[in-house]
């Protein structure tokens, strides 16, 4: 492998982790000024329009037939309405950005295990040990907050459950995209994903929220960042990585997101995690690594 190709293989995933981790921070900045489903619905409408315009300019191929439109729509609802909707709702009701990142970071473990029956991969004892360790790590992170009493405010149960819903939807969306989305044209397919997700999110917004947005400087900055950097840059990069790698391998990048988010939340918001929660981040990281990082093979000894 040449040096440029090595740099590309390392740089793409590293850039994805950096960009994806800022999504939790962008949500924290923008959610005081708009309710979660309204925020996300409007964001994805704008992102879908921008991508459709880009696809027209580039004369990109369109999805072929109803099946590809259906696959793109299902993946979009899971990856964007389900995953992002759960995370945004959780943060909006008081779950710290770092904690929400840890909960959904369990996705690579779940993907790796479910990929056995769905994608034909074989689970090992090491992977099962990683799954249990990852579950224990998440419990260490969120358990103290839920059970907290006194001056420390407990984590809202509804917010934690919303993050779990986001975890489940993101896992299902990743597996579905890997199985059915490789043949769907990237730019038009992503625009369809956003359009389908925005329909569901705006329906939820009109049913449960007042759909008011305060267009402050902070909100506009967060909105622009989330549309351009996350919805266009990071998500397109994610879909490219999924086409080039395995579902479990690409999902493994999520285990690097919580440490990055924790550092960003500390620098920007002064969020601190209890020592037990920090231990939980470490345990979760080790558990996920056991699942998704292949063991080193001993070099063959030449005769």
N, C-alpha and C positions, 0 to 999 in steps of 0.2 A: 504494500500500500504506500502511495507517495505521501510526502509531507503535506501538500495542500489537501489531499483527500482525508488525511487524519485530522487536520485542522477543521475541515468541514464537518466531519462526523462528531467531533467534540464540540465545536462552536455552535452548531444547530441546537443540540439539546441544552447546552449551557444558556444560550440566548432564550430558549423557551422557558426554562426555569426562572430566569430573571424577570422576563416579561409577565409570566403567569402569576408570580408571587405579588406583583404590584396590583393585580386585580382586587385582592382583598383590601389593600390600602385605598385604592380608588373607590371601592364600595363604602369604606368607612368615611371618606371625605364627602361623598355625594348623598348618602342616605339621610342625613339630617334635613335635606331640602326636598326630598321626594320619597314617597313610599316605594317599597321594593319592586312590586310588580309593575307599577307605572314607570319607574326608572328603567327597568330592564326592557319593558315593552317598547318604549320610545327609542331606547338605545339600539335595539335590534332592528327596528323599522329603518332607522337612519343607516345602520350598517348594511342592511339588505339593499337599500337604494344605491348606496355607494358601490357595493360589489356588482350589482346589476349594471350600473353605468360603466364600471371598469371592464366587465365582461363584454359589453357592447363595443367599447373602444378597442379592446384587444381582439375582438371577433372570436371569442372563446367558444368552444363547442358547447352545445346545450345538452341537458340530459336527454337520453333516447328512450322514449316511450313512458307510459304511466308507471312502470315498475321503478325506474330510476328516480322519478319524482317522488314516489312513495318512500323509497329507501332514504332519500335525502330528508324528507319531511319527518320521518320517524326518528332518524338520528338527531335532527335539529331539536325536536321536542325534548328528547332525553338529555342531550348534551347541554342545551342552552336554557330551555324552560325549566327542566327538572333540576339539573345540577346547579346552574346559576341562581335559579329561583330559590332553591333551598338555602344556598349560602347567603344570598342577599337578605332573605327573610330572617335568617338566624342572626346576622350582624345587626339588622334593623331593630331587633328586640333585645339586644344587649350582649350577644356572644362576642367576645374579643376576636379580633381578626386572626390572631395567632392560634387561638383554640379552634376556630372554624377551619383553618388550614390544616390543623392536625387531624381533625375528624375525617375530612374528605381525603386526606393523604393515605388513608387505609385502602384506597381504591386499587393500587397496584397489587396488594395482597389478594384482594377478592377477585380481581381480574385473572391473576395467575392461577388461582384455584378453579374458577369457572371455565377457564380456557381449556381445561382437561376434557370435559365432555363436549364443549361447544366447538373448540378449534382443534381437537385431537392431540393436545399435548399431554404429557404424562407427569403426574404429581409425584414428588419424592418425599421421603420422611423429613428431609431438610425443609421442604416447602411447607409441610404441615406444621412443623415446629415454628417456622416463621409466622404463619397465620396466627397461631395461638399467642406468640410473643407480641405481634402487632396489636391484637385485640387487647392484651394486657396493658400495652403502652397507652392506647387510647383511653382505657379506663383510668389509668393514672392521671392523664391530663384532665379529663372532664369530671371525674368522680369528686375530687375535692371541691370544685366549684359548685356542683349540684348540692352537695351535702353541707356547704359552708353555712355558718350561722354567725350572728353578731355583726361587727362592723363590716366584715367582708361580704359584699353582695353576692348571693349565689348565682350561678349561671341559670338563665331561664330554661326550663325544661322544654318549652315549645321551640325555642331557638336551637337547642341541641338536637331535638327530633327533626327539625327542618334540615339541619346539616346532614343528619343520617339519610334523610330522603335524597338530598343532593348527592351523597355518596352512592346510594343505590342507583340513581338515575345516571350518574356519570359512568358508573361501571357498566350498566346495560348499554349506554350509548357508545362507549368505547368498543365493546364486543360487537355490537350491531354494525358500527362503522367499519370495523376491520373485516367483518364477514361480507357485508353487502355494499360498502361504499367505495371500494377501490376502483371500480369501473365508472363511477359517476364523475363527470367533469368537475375539476376542483373549484373553479371560481363560480360558475353557475350553480353547482351543487351546494356550495356554502351559502350563496344568496338564498336558495330555496330553503335551506336549513333555518336561516334567520327569519325568513318570512313566516314559515310554519310555527316557529317558536313564538314569534311576536303575536300571532293571532291568539294563542292560548294565554300568553301573559297579559295581553290587553283585556281579554275577556275576564281573567281573574281580577285585574285592576278595577274594571268597571263594576264588578260584582262585590268587591270587598273593600275598595279604597275610594278616596274622594278625587283621585287623579290630579291633584294640584302639584305643580312644580314651582319652586322658588328659584328663579334663574340668577343666583348669586355668582360672584366671581369664582368661589370655591367649587360650586356645582358645575359651572361651565367647564372649568379646568378638568375636573374629574370626568365629566361626560366626554369631552374631546379625547382625553387620554384613553378611556375605556373603549370608545368606538374605534379610534385609529390604531392604537397600540395593541389592545387586547382582541377586539372583535375582528380586526383585519389582520394585524401582524401575527399575534400569538396563535390564534385559532387556525389560520392558514398554515402556519409552521407545524402545528400539531397534526393536521391532516396529512401534510407531506411526510412527517416522521412516521405516521401510522402506515402509510403506503410503503415505506422503505423498511420498516421493522416489524417485529411481532407486537401483538397487543400488550402482552405482559412486559416486554422490554420497554416500550414507549411509556406505559403506565408507571414504570419504575421511577421515571423522572419526578413524579409527584411527591416521592418521599423526600426530595430535596427542597420542596416548596416551603414547608413549615419553618425550618431554620431561617430561610431568607425572609419570609414574612415576619417572623418574630423580631428579627433585627430591624426591619423597616418600621414595624409598629412601635418598637422601642424608641427609635430615633425620631419618628414623626409624632407619635401620640403619647409617649411615655408609658406604654402598656408594659406591665411586668407580670411574669408568670411565677407562681409559687415554685419552690425547689422541687416539690414532688411532680409538678407539671413539666418542669424542665427534664426531670428524669424520665417522665413518660414520653417526651419527644425523642430522647435517646433510645429508649426501649423500642418504640415504634419504628424508628429508623433501622435498628438492627434487625427487627422482625421482617420488615419489608426487604431488606438486603438479602436475608436468608432465602426469601422466596424468588427474587428476580435476578440476583447476581449469580451466574453460574460458578461452581467451584473451579479453582485452578486445576488444570491438568498438568501432571508431571511431564516434563520434557523427556522425550524418548532418548535413551542412551544409545548413541551410535556404536556399532561394533568396531 
